[in-house]
Amino acid sequence: MQYDIDAEKYPHVAAGYRYALDVVGGRIPACEYVQQACQRQLDDISRSIGEERWLYYFDHDAAERVCKFTCFLPHIKGPLAGQNLTLEPWQSFILTTAFGWLRHDNNKRRFRRAYTEVPRGNGKTTLSDGPALYCGFGEKEGGAEVYSAARTRDQAKVAFSAAQAMLRRATALRTALGIDVEAHRIIQMRSNSYFEALSADADSLDGKNVHFALIDELHAHRDRSVYDAIETGAGKRNQSMVWAITTAGADKTGICYEHRAYTVNILKGTAQDDTYFGIIYTIDKDDDWTEEATWCKFRGNPPPDSEMISPPNSEK
């Protein structure tokens, strides 16, 4: 398939596409679920080009915008604190795929729900607060309600507090977009939009008009009350997104495993849902987790040998 991308104008789209090609081509070690997610994207691009009546199209501008916005946000911890974020190819793949697909009939988002499973220490904050802040304040959605939702208020505040810290450092971005960072809310007066933390122990989960919800550490949710309330609220808008991101868990009876299983079925082709994005970073069943080649599957792309890190805890 010939698919041209202006890499100078759309560097993150190009990086995400190249990542998909490299994973499918075996040049980047990846588990079967990541391979399937990449193949799904490549197949969808082929379908959008070759099938005139397909409902969806891939928009380079929409895909690139969320990435560029994210890269205006700074690191808040470690030696890179204060420097702007940079996206690795696997992160560009996730963001450009999730946000780049639009509907032909109304030019609104294709993907309304997303499930991303990554090991600890792999940039979950970047893939959490970047899209949350973009949808709240960079997308020009009137009255956008954005929530960091979790089982407990303390967990919900983790992503929200990181977003606050990012914006307090990002003076130029905050000023340009008219964003005010308050103690319990981030607001944009000109669009009447806000971002706040929300949890199951809040006074009420009902009555929300959700544009974007970041559901952090889905594996820690003991029941489905938070997710279901958020999903119901998201149904009131025509391009809302429920963005679940989590590390792996052991509970096979909870809502996280339900979404994981659904994601696996979509990736394997045993379930069909064109509005659901999913990707799972893990190792394959027969992998030896003690080998360096296996560790690379936990990461989006293989690090240089000199920068190998200790392998995360395996769920296998």
C-alpha positions as a printed NumPy array, in Angstrom:
array([[  0.   ,   0.   ,   0.   ],
       [  1.312,   3.407,  -0.975],
       [  0.483,   5.893,   1.765],
       [  2.22 ,   9.245,   1.715],
       [  2.652,  11.444,   4.783],
       [  4.318,  14.853,   4.819],
       [  6.732,  14.079,   7.665],
       [  7.79 ,  17.7  ,   7.994],
       [  4.21 ,  18.919,   8.474],
       [  3.   ,  15.842,  10.357],
       [  6.01 ,  14.424,  12.223],
       [  3.987,  12.543,  14.836],
       [  1.638,  11.041,  12.264],
       [  4.661,   9.873,  10.297],
       [  6.323,   8.482,  13.426],
       [  3.164,   6.617,  14.431],
       [  2.716,   5.155,  10.972],
       [  6.353,   4.091,  10.793],
       [  6.001,   2.51 ,  14.223],
       [  3.064,   0.429,  13.011],
       [  5.005,  -0.694,   9.971],
       [  8.063,  -1.585,  12.07 ],
       [  6.035,  -3.562,  14.597],
       [  4.166,  -5.515,  11.928],
       [  7.403,  -6.019,  10.023],
       [  9.147,  -7.444,  13.092],
       [ 11.693,  -4.658,  13.364],
       [ 10.377,  -3.606,  16.793],
       [  9.753,  -6.393,  19.355],
       [  6.122,  -6.391,  20.44 ],
       [  3.58 ,  -8.771,  21.914],
       [  0.758, -10.155,  19.81 ],
       [ -1.71 ,  -7.528,  21.054],
       [  0.483,  -4.62 ,  19.985],
       [  1.105,  -6.317,  16.651],
       [ -2.64 ,  -6.707,  16.187],
       [ -3.314,  -3.08 ,  17.143],
       [ -0.755,  -1.922,  14.588],
       [ -2.144,  -4.235,  11.93 ],
       [ -5.627,  -2.951,  12.653],
       [ -4.467,   0.612,  12.019],
       [ -2.757,  -0.335,   8.766],
       [ -5.808,  -2.293,   7.635],
       [ -8.088,   0.624,   8.492],
       [ -5.941,   3.031,   6.494],
       [ -6.092,   0.672,   3.512],
       [ -9.84 ,   0.363,   3.926],
       [-10.328,   4.119,   4.142],
       [ -8.43 ,   4.545,   0.888],
       [ -9.958,   1.667,  -1.027],
       [-13.546,   1.602,   0.245],
       [-15.475,   4.676,  -0.817],
       [-18.463,   4.095,   1.438],
       [-16.619,   3.378,   4.681],
       [-17.846,   5.693,   7.427],
       [-14.403,   6.81 ,   8.649],
       [-11.383,   8.685,   7.34 ],
       [ -7.963,   9.371,   8.837],
       [ -7.302,  13.099,   9.246],
       [ -3.638,  14.046,   9.583],
       [ -4.438,  17.437,  11.082],
       [ -6.625,  15.974,  13.827],
       [ -4.014,  13.33 ,  14.573],
       [ -1.13 ,  15.784,  14.727],
       [ -2.873,  18.432,  16.847],
       [ -3.204,  16.325,  19.994],
       [  0.473,  15.378,  19.766],
       [  1.679,  18.932,  19.255],
       [ -0.45 ,  20.101,  22.157],
       [  0.999,  17.387,  24.398],
       [  4.514,  18.456,  23.466],
       [  3.832,  21.948,  24.817],
       [  3.499,  20.397,  28.273],
       [  6.608,  20.099,  30.473],
       [  8.09 ,  17.273,  32.459],
       [  7.433,  17.853,  36.158],
       [  9.77 ,  15.295,  37.735],
       [ 13.3  ,  14.029,  37.391],
       [ 16.252,  15.452,  35.474],
       [ 14.029,  16.578,  32.579],
       [ 11.75 ,  18.673,  34.804],
       [ 10.865,  21.908,  33.033],
       [ 11.676,  20.597,  29.567],
       [  8.838,  20.015,  27.136],
       [  7.567,  16.496,  26.637],
       [  8.658,  14.593,  23.569],
       [  6.655,  11.659,  22.283],
       [  8.265,   8.338,  21.513],
       [  7.007,   6.614,  18.351],
       [  4.75 ,   4.21 ,  20.285],
       [  3.118,   7.144,  22.081],
       [  2.647,   8.941,  18.768],
       [  1.033,   5.783,  17.42 ],
       [ -1.486,   5.64 ,  20.263],
       [ -2.439,   9.321,  20.163],
       [ -2.569,   9.692,  16.381],
       [ -4.611,   6.519,  15.992],
       [ -7.062,   7.324,  18.781],
       [ -7.618,  10.951,  17.71 ],
       [ -6.946,  10.888,  13.971],
       [ -9.981,   8.944,  12.819],
       [-13.109,  10.993,  12.063],
       [-16.56 ,  10.241,  10.677],
       [-17.476,  11.267,   7.139],
       [-21.038,  12.15 ,   8.089],
       [-20.266,  14.724,  10.793],
       [-16.447,  15.043,  10.995],
       [-16.551,  13.987,  14.64 ],
       [-14.363,  11.445,  16.405],
       [-14.583,   7.793,  15.502],
       [-13.21 ,   6.345,  18.733],
       [-15.439,   7.055,  21.741],
       [-13.86 ,   4.612,  24.201],
       [-10.232,   3.622,  24.635],
       [ -8.344,   1.069,  26.71 ],
       [ -4.562,   1.354,  27.07 ],
       [ -2.601,  -1.036,  29.262],
       [  1.044,  -0.215,  29.919],
       [  3.596,  -1.304,  32.543],
       [  4.67 ,   1.11 ,  35.251],
       [  7.326,   3.627,  34.322],
       [  6.318,   3.881,  30.668],
       [  4.967,   7.407,  30.396],
       [  1.395,   6.841,  31.558],
       [  1.135,  10.489,  32.654],
       [  1.984,  11.657,  29.136],
       [ -0.753,   9.451,  27.694],
       [ -3.188,  10.6  ,  30.397],
       [ -2.894,  14.341,  30.918],
       [ -1.902,  15.214,  27.359],
       [ -5.206,  14.146,  25.78 ],
       [ -7.224,  15.27 ,  28.818],
       [ -5.912,  18.824,  28.658],
       [ -6.137,  18.896,  24.877],
       [ -9.79 ,  17.88 ,  24.889],
       [-10.586,  20.309,  27.659],
       [ -8.798,  23.404,  26.428],
       [ -7.228,  22.859,  23.004],
       [-10.1  ,  21.396,  21.042],
       [-12.458,  24.404,  21.172],
       [-15.311,  22.345,  22.591],
       [-17.853,  24.641,  24.189],
       [-18.461,  23.893,  27.842],
       [-16.166,  20.896,  27.87 ],
       [-16.356,  18.88 ,  31.068],
       [-13.195,  16.868,  31.623],
       [-12.727,  14.525,  34.549],
       [ -9.951,  12.51 ,  36.057],
       [-12.025,   9.663,  37.445],
       [-10.909,   6.908,  39.772],
       [-12.171,   4.654,  42.536],
       [-10.967,   7.001,  45.269],
       [-10.52 ,  10.754,  45.32 ],
       [ -6.817,  10.37 ,  46.112],
       [ -6.284,   8.238,  43.007],
       [ -8.322,  10.634,  40.889],
       [ -6.128,  13.484,  42.09 ],
       [ -2.929,  11.799,  40.881],
       [ -3.487,  12.61 ,  37.218],
       [ -5.264,  15.872,  38.017],
       [ -2.415,  17.107,  40.24 ],
       [  0.097,  16.246,  37.531],
       [ -1.957,  18.276,  35.057],
       [ -1.989,  21.208,  37.465],
       [  1.788,  21.025,  37.866],
       [  2.32 ,  20.853,  34.111],
       [  0.185,  23.89 ,  33.417],
       [  1.753,  25.948,  36.204],
       [  5.095,  25.474,  34.456],
       [  3.661,  25.974,  30.95 ],
       [  3.168,  29.724,  31.293],
       [  3.034,  30.486,  27.557],
       [  0.486,  27.747,  26.849],
       [ -1.633,  28.713,  29.829],
       [ -1.651,  32.378,  28.824],
       [ -2.355,  31.7  ,  25.152],
       [ -5.36 ,  29.513,  25.947],
       [ -6.652,  31.548,  28.873],
       [ -6.379,  28.717,  31.38 ],
       [ -6.606,  29.298,  35.127],
       [ -5.233,  26.654,  37.483],
       [ -7.225,  26.651,  40.687],
       [ -6.881,  24.457,  43.761],
       [ -9.603,  22.009,  42.752],
       [-10.317,  22.909,  39.15 ],
       [ -8.596,  23.906,  35.955],
       [-10.826,  26.282,  34.   ],
       [-11.005,  28.114,  30.69 ],
       [-13.47 ,  30.97 ,  31.021],
       [-13.808,  31.804,  27.335],
       [-15.137,  28.335,  26.491],
       [-16.753,  27.694,  29.882],
       [-14.714,  24.486,  30.143],
       [-13.146,  22.825,  33.148],
       [-11.126,  19.827,  34.334],
       [-11.509,  18.332,  37.794],
       [-11.001,  15.112,  39.764],
       [-13.974,  12.849,  40.337],
       [-14.347,   9.627,  42.296],
       [-16.863,   7.102,  43.576],
       [-16.847,   8.794,  46.976],
       [-17.898,  12.122,  45.451],
       [-21.345,  13.433,  46.34 ],
       [-22.753,  12.42 ,  42.976],
       [-21.53 ,  10.828,  39.771],
       [-24.785,  11.588,  38.005],
       [-25.723,  14.526,  35.837],
       [-22.317,  14.98 ,  34.215],
       [-22.037,  16.116,  30.599],
       [-18.721,  14.472,  29.854],
       [-16.547,  15.517,  26.922],
       [-13.463,  13.581,  28.026],
       [-12.919,  11.322,  31.015],
       [ -9.575,   9.937,  32.052],
       [-10.187,   6.782,  34.07 ],
       [ -6.901,   6.08 ,  35.771],
       [ -5.765,   2.641,  36.986],
       [ -8.91 ,   0.858,  35.922],
       [ -7.628,  -2.369,  37.484],
       [ -8.074,  -0.815,  40.963],
       [-11.815,  -0.243,  40.487],
       [-13.724,  -2.675,  42.698],
       [-16.96 ,  -2.186,  40.808],
       [-18.208,  -0.519,  37.657],
       [-20.048,   2.422,  39.253],
       [-17.532,   5.091,  38.22 ],
       [-17.078,   3.811,  34.682],
       [-20.783,   3.343,  34.029],
       [-21.681,   6.785,  35.371],
       [-18.99 ,   8.402,  33.231],
       [-20.025,   6.469,  30.143],
       [-23.635,   7.519,  30.625],
       [-22.584,  11.165,  30.917],
       [-20.404,  10.876,  27.828],
       [-23.38 ,   9.794,  25.749],
       [-24.72 ,  13.346,  25.807],
       [-22.022,  14.63 ,  23.431],
       [-21.26 ,  13.702,  19.84 ],
       [-17.496,  13.229,  20.153],
       [-16.872,  12.489,  23.798],
       [-14.198,  10.007,  24.795],
       [-13.814,   7.717,  27.8  ],
       [-10.083,   7.115,  28.074],
       [ -9.166,   4.228,  30.386],
       [ -5.474,   3.734,  31.08 ],
       [ -4.079,   1.219,  33.516],
       [ -1.242,  -0.989,  34.562],
       [ -1.946,  -4.716,  34.644],
       [ -4.041,  -6.19 ,  37.433],
       [ -4.83 ,  -9.65 ,  38.762],
       [ -8.598,  -9.41 ,  39.306],
       [-10.384, -11.36 ,  36.564],
       [-13.865, -10.49 ,  37.807],
       [-13.751,  -6.69 ,  37.644],
       [-14.491,  -4.129,  34.987],
       [-10.829,  -3.802,  34.   ],
       [-10.625,  -7.434,  32.964],
       [-13.92 ,  -7.027,  31.126],
       [-12.445,  -4.214,  29.044],
       [ -9.184,  -6.066,  28.613],
       [-10.988,  -9.129,  27.319],
       [-13.089,  -6.966,  25.004],
       [ -9.941,  -5.296,  23.692],
       [ -8.325,  -8.688,  23.065],
       [-11.393,  -9.851,  21.136],
       [-11.404,  -6.722,  18.986],
       [ -7.704,  -7.065,  18.239],
       [ -8.081, -10.742,  17.384],
       [-11.069, -10.01 ,  15.176],
       [-13.597, -12.037,  17.175],
       [-15.46 ,  -8.853,  18.116],
       [-16.269,  -5.868,  15.926],
       [-16.424,  -2.348,  17.333],
       [-15.198,   0.484,  15.141],
       [-15.648,   3.023,  17.936],
       [-13.374,   1.3  ,  20.474],
       [ -9.583,   1.737,  20.53 ],
       [ -7.435,  -0.667,  22.501],
       [ -3.801,  -1.648,  22.936],
       [ -2.069,  -3.839,  25.523],
       [  1.663,  -3.784,  26.231],
       [  2.734,  -7.059,  27.809],
       [  4.746, -10.148,  26.929],
       [  3.614, -13.237,  25.077],
       [  2.655, -16.474,  26.779],
       [  5.852, -18.384,  26.   ],
       [  8.301, -15.494,  26.498],
       [ 11.158, -15.805,  28.978],
       [ 10.884, -12.611,  31.027],
       [ 14.529, -12.938,  32.145],
       [ 15.824, -12.267,  28.615],
       [ 16.584,  -8.742,  27.461],
       [ 14.757,  -9.267,  24.165],
       [ 11.564,  -9.889,  26.119],
       [ 11.933,  -6.737,  28.21 ],
       [ 11.714,  -4.658,  25.049],
       [  8.112,  -5.765,  24.59 ],
       [  7.209,  -3.902,  27.756],
       [  8.387,  -0.709,  26.111],
       [  7.149,   0.977,  22.995],
       [ 10.445,   0.549,  21.189],
       [ 13.687,  -1.241,  22.065],
       [ 16.203,   0.853,  24.022],
       [ 19.896,   0.783,  23.236],
       [ 21.735,  -2.036,  24.999],
       [ 23.518,   0.459,  27.201],
       [ 20.195,   1.771,  28.486],
       [ 18.46 ,  -1.504,  29.299],
       [ 16.363,  -1.328,  32.411],
       [ 15.238,  -3.987,  34.856],
       [ 12.106,  -5.744,  33.574],
       [  8.781,  -4.723,  35.115],
       [  6.791,  -7.27 ,  37.076],
       [  5.146,  -9.679,  34.684],
       [  1.455, -10.477,  34.834],
       [  2.07 , -13.869,  33.28 ]])
